[in-house]
Amino acid sequence: MRVMVVVDVLSGGAAGGAERIAALLGRELMTRGVEVATILPMNEHTEGALAALGAQGFHVQSHPSMLPVDVPRRAADVWRLARFIRAFRPDVLSMHTGCPWIRSKDVLAARLAGAPCVVTVHGGEQLDSAVYQRRTRRAARFLRRIVVHGSMVKRSLVSAGVPAGGIDVVPCGVPAPHERPSRERARALLGVPSDAFVVSTLGRLIPRKGIGDLIAAFGLLPADGGRSLLFVGGDGPERERLERMVDGSVAGRVRFLGTLADPAALYAASDLFVLPARHEAFGLVYVEAAHFGVTSIGGSEDGTADAIEHEVSGLLVKPGDVHSLVLAIERLRDDTELRNRLSAAAARQAARRFSVAAMTDGYWRALGLPLARASA
């Protein structure tokens, strides 16, 4: 069997979810005896992404015919991509897009190449545009299946008129870390006192991640003698504004770490992970934190609910509701027994429901590969 995995998203340092999922899927399929080509788009981040993913054991390449998500497709681009796909002769094409819709021109390229196509929609925004809804409905008719990683994206596609029966929900696979630094070692690396209560967050610093709400909530937490600390991992266009929010009582207790090549020390040093995103298709970071035995607080009105089970493996709050966020953080800060119970449940879910093997089994079925070899 031959499978081509193509992805139109490429973040700086290959830190984004879509490219990581595509690389993980390609690697896992290879371990199951499938011949795989995993293709990233070309932009200013390509060289660094290929090096970073290669160092992690991923077999990935790039090609100019696979355009990044933010580049409009022309007729010539469709033919160029079709020729590239046809040259590999895949039995099935696994196409991953960062859009909340399905690109009809990329699907057309797959049809011109004669390759059955399964599209994974990674975009976390609601599909509200009537134009893109219509294009998505049209493109969906020519697909073998559509894969989404959370129920929010499925609801968005169904509301756009895509038949629910053609959509598979396949939870993201998040590999367990190869190394878990001890809590003591991680805190020493970050310069954190052993008795501090550490709240962490990690993500691109953009408005929809809700990190401004987290900083505002942190400043409103009832006093605990300065024991609570907030570590912000990641970078982005919001960083300068977020840094200006840190003043008064929280000055010196909020630390921006920038882009992290390996967030293991951040997770391992944490007591609680918080990302109150306003729009999140799934939220890999919640599962990553769970692998370190850390429970999370996330937003309640998006795909986060697929990664966090409220009152079981974490807490959910209404996005933008700073008061509710303050109460949730205070509750988990002050109730150690509850925090430990939620953290243990989160770790169990991460190991069982969100394993790479379970994700690959879901893709195996969606791609129509031989069922006898569905599990490794």
WOKARA-V427361 format. One record per backbone hydrogen bond with DSSP energy under -0.5 kcal/mol. NH is the residue of the N-H (numbers start at 0). CO is the residue of the C=O. E is the energy in kcal/mol with one decimal. If there is no record, write none. Layout:
BEGIN
nh=NH co=CO e=E
nh=NH co=CO e=E
END
This chain:
BEGIN
nh=2 co=34 e=-2.7
nh=3 co=91 e=-1.7
nh=4 co=2 e=-0.5
nh=4 co=36 e=-3.0
nh=5 co=3 e=-0.6
nh=5 co=93 e=-2.4
nh=6 co=38 e=-1.8
nh=7 co=95 e=-1.9
nh=13 co=10 e=-2.0
nh=14 co=11 e=-0.8
nh=19 co=15 e=-1.2
nh=20 co=16 e=-2.6
nh=21 co=17 e=-2.4
nh=22 co=18 e=-2.3
nh=23 co=19 e=-2.7
nh=24 co=20 e=-2.8
nh=25 co=21 e=-2.5
nh=26 co=22 e=-2.3
nh=27 co=23 e=-2.6
nh=28 co=24 e=-2.6
nh=29 co=25 e=-1.8
nh=30 co=26 e=-1.7
nh=31 co=27 e=-0.8
nh=31 co=28 e=-0.7
nh=32 co=29 e=-1.8
nh=33 co=28 e=-2.1
nh=34 co=0 e=-2.6
nh=35 co=33 e=-0.6
nh=36 co=2 e=-1.8
nh=38 co=4 e=-3.4
nh=38 co=36 e=-0.6
nh=39 co=60 e=-2.9
nh=41 co=65 e=-1.0
nh=42 co=40 e=-0.5
nh=45 co=42 e=-1.5
nh=48 co=44 e=-2.4
nh=49 co=45 e=-2.9
nh=50 co=46 e=-1.9
nh=51 co=47 e=-2.6
nh=52 co=48 e=-2.9
nh=53 co=49 e=-2.3
nh=54 co=50 e=-2.1
nh=55 co=51 e=-0.8
nh=56 co=53 e=-1.6
nh=57 co=52 e=-2.5
nh=59 co=57 e=-0.9
nh=60 co=37 e=-2.2
nh=62 co=39 e=-1.3
nh=65 co=62 e=-1.7
nh=66 co=64 e=-1.0
nh=68 co=7 e=-2.5
nh=70 co=67 e=-1.7
nh=71 co=69 e=-0.6
nh=77 co=73 e=-1.7
nh=78 co=74 e=-1.9
nh=79 co=75 e=-2.2
nh=80 co=76 e=-2.4
nh=81 co=77 e=-2.3
nh=82 co=78 e=-2.3
nh=83 co=79 e=-1.8
nh=84 co=80 e=-2.5
nh=85 co=81 e=-2.6
nh=86 co=82 e=-1.8
nh=87 co=83 e=-0.9
nh=87 co=84 e=-0.8
nh=88 co=84 e=-1.1
nh=89 co=84 e=-0.6
nh=90 co=1 e=-2.8
nh=91 co=1 e=-1.2
nh=92 co=115 e=-3.1
nh=93 co=3 e=-3.2
nh=94 co=92 e=-0.8
nh=94 co=117 e=-2.7
nh=95 co=5 e=-2.9
nh=96 co=119 e=-2.6
nh=102 co=100 e=-0.5
nh=103 co=101 e=-0.7
nh=106 co=102 e=-1.9
nh=107 co=103 e=-2.2
nh=108 co=104 e=-1.9
nh=109 co=105 e=-1.7
nh=110 co=106 e=-2.1
nh=111 co=107 e=-2.7
nh=112 co=108 e=-1.6
nh=113 co=109 e=-0.5
nh=113 co=110 e=-1.1
nh=114 co=109 e=-2.4
nh=115 co=113 e=-0.5
nh=117 co=92 e=-2.9
nh=118 co=144 e=-1.5
nh=119 co=94 e=-3.4
nh=120 co=118 e=-0.6
nh=120 co=146 e=-2.1
nh=121 co=96 e=-2.9
nh=121 co=119 e=-0.7
nh=122 co=96 e=-0.6
nh=122 co=98 e=-1.6
nh=127 co=125 e=-1.3
nh=132 co=128 e=-2.3
nh=133 co=129 e=-2.1
nh=134 co=130 e=-2.2
nh=135 co=131 e=-2.4
nh=136 co=132 e=-2.4
nh=137 co=133 e=-2.2
nh=138 co=134 e=-2.6
nh=139 co=135 e=-2.5
nh=140 co=136 e=-0.9
nh=140 co=137 e=-0.6
nh=141 co=138 e=-1.8
nh=142 co=139 e=-1.5
nh=143 co=116 e=-3.0
nh=144 co=116 e=-0.7
nh=145 co=165 e=-2.0
nh=146 co=118 e=-2.9
nh=147 co=167 e=-2.5
nh=148 co=120 e=-0.5
nh=153 co=149 e=-1.4
nh=154 co=150 e=-2.6
nh=155 co=151 e=-2.1
nh=156 co=152 e=-2.2
nh=157 co=153 e=-2.7
nh=158 co=154 e=-2.5
nh=159 co=155 e=-0.9
nh=160 co=157 e=-1.7
nh=161 co=156 e=-2.2
nh=165 co=162 e=-1.5
nh=166 co=163 e=-1.8
nh=167 co=145 e=-3.2
nh=169 co=147 e=-2.9
nh=169 co=167 e=-0.8
nh=170 co=168 e=-0.6
nh=173 co=171 e=-0.5
nh=173 co=353 e=-3.0
nh=174 co=172 e=-0.5
nh=180 co=178 e=-0.6
nh=185 co=181 e=-3.0
nh=186 co=182 e=-2.3
nh=187 co=183 e=-1.9
nh=188 co=184 e=-2.2
nh=189 co=185 e=-1.8
nh=190 co=186 e=-0.8
nh=191 co=186 e=-3.1
nh=195 co=192 e=-1.5
nh=196 co=226 e=-1.9
nh=197 co=195 e=-0.7
nh=198 co=196 e=-0.6
nh=198 co=228 e=-3.1
nh=199 co=271 e=-2.5
nh=200 co=230 e=-1.9
nh=202 co=232 e=-1.7
nh=204 co=234 e=-1.7
nh=205 co=203 e=-2.0
nh=208 co=205 e=-1.6
nh=209 co=206 e=-1.9
nh=213 co=209 e=-1.5
nh=214 co=210 e=-2.3
nh=215 co=211 e=-2.3
nh=216 co=212 e=-2.6
nh=217 co=213 e=-2.6
nh=218 co=214 e=-1.8
nh=219 co=215 e=-0.7
nh=219 co=216 e=-1.0
nh=220 co=216 e=-0.5
nh=220 co=217 e=-0.9
nh=226 co=223 e=-0.8
nh=228 co=196 e=-2.7
nh=229 co=252 e=-2.9
nh=230 co=198 e=-2.6
nh=231 co=254 e=-2.9
nh=232 co=200 e=-2.8
nh=232 co=230 e=-0.6
nh=233 co=257 e=-2.9
nh=237 co=204 e=-2.7
nh=238 co=235 e=-1.8
nh=241 co=237 e=-2.6
nh=242 co=238 e=-2.7
nh=243 co=239 e=-1.6
nh=244 co=240 e=-0.9
nh=244 co=241 e=-0.7
nh=245 co=241 e=-0.5
nh=245 co=242 e=-1.1
nh=246 co=244 e=-1.1
nh=249 co=246 e=-1.6
nh=250 co=247 e=-1.2
nh=252 co=249 e=-2.7
nh=253 co=249 e=-0.7
nh=254 co=229 e=-2.9
nh=256 co=231 e=-3.2
nh=256 co=254 e=-0.5
nh=257 co=231 e=-0.7
nh=257 co=233 e=-0.5
nh=260 co=258 e=-0.6
nh=264 co=261 e=-0.5
nh=266 co=262 e=-2.3
nh=267 co=263 e=-2.8
nh=268 co=264 e=-1.8
nh=269 co=266 e=-1.4
nh=270 co=197 e=-2.8
nh=271 co=197 e=-1.7
nh=272 co=294 e=-2.3
nh=273 co=199 e=-2.8
nh=274 co=296 e=-2.4
nh=276 co=274 e=-2.0
nh=277 co=207 e=-3.2
nh=278 co=207 e=-1.0
nh=285 co=282 e=-0.9
nh=286 co=282 e=-0.8
nh=287 co=283 e=-2.4
nh=288 co=284 e=-2.5
nh=289 co=285 e=-1.8
nh=290 co=286 e=-1.8
nh=291 co=287 e=-0.6
nh=291 co=288 e=-1.4
nh=292 co=289 e=-2.3
nh=293 co=288 e=-1.7
nh=295 co=312 e=-0.7
nh=296 co=272 e=-2.0
nh=297 co=314 e=-2.1
nh=298 co=274 e=-0.6
nh=299 co=316 e=-2.0
nh=302 co=279 e=-2.3
nh=304 co=301 e=-1.2
nh=305 co=302 e=-1.9
nh=306 co=302 e=-0.5
nh=306 co=303 e=-1.5
nh=307 co=303 e=-2.3
nh=309 co=307 e=-0.7
nh=310 co=313 e=-2.5
nh=311 co=308 e=-2.3
nh=312 co=308 e=-2.7
nh=313 co=308 e=-1.2
nh=314 co=295 e=-2.2
nh=316 co=297 e=-2.4
nh=320 co=317 e=-2.1
nh=321 co=319 e=-1.3
nh=324 co=320 e=-1.8
nh=325 co=321 e=-2.5
nh=326 co=322 e=-2.1
nh=327 co=323 e=-2.2
nh=328 co=324 e=-2.5
nh=329 co=325 e=-2.7
nh=330 co=326 e=-2.4
nh=331 co=327 e=-2.0
nh=332 co=328 e=-2.3
nh=333 co=329 e=-2.4
nh=334 co=330 e=-1.6
nh=335 co=333 e=-0.8
nh=338 co=334 e=-2.4
nh=339 co=335 e=-2.6
nh=340 co=336 e=-2.0
nh=341 co=337 e=-2.6
nh=342 co=338 e=-2.3
nh=343 co=339 e=-2.1
nh=344 co=340 e=-2.0
nh=345 co=341 e=-2.4
nh=346 co=342 e=-2.1
nh=347 co=343 e=-1.9
nh=348 co=344 e=-2.4
nh=349 co=345 e=-2.3
nh=350 co=346 e=-1.8
nh=351 co=347 e=-1.7
nh=352 co=348 e=-1.4
nh=353 co=348 e=-1.6
nh=354 co=351 e=-0.7
nh=358 co=354 e=-1.9
nh=359 co=355 e=-2.5
nh=360 co=356 e=-2.2
nh=361 co=357 e=-1.8
nh=362 co=358 e=-2.2
nh=363 co=359 e=-2.9
nh=364 co=360 e=-1.8
nh=365 co=361 e=-2.1
nh=366 co=362 e=-3.1
nh=367 co=363 e=-0.6
nh=367 co=364 e=-0.8
nh=368 co=363 e=-2.2
nh=372 co=369 e=-1.7
nh=373 co=370 e=-1.8
END
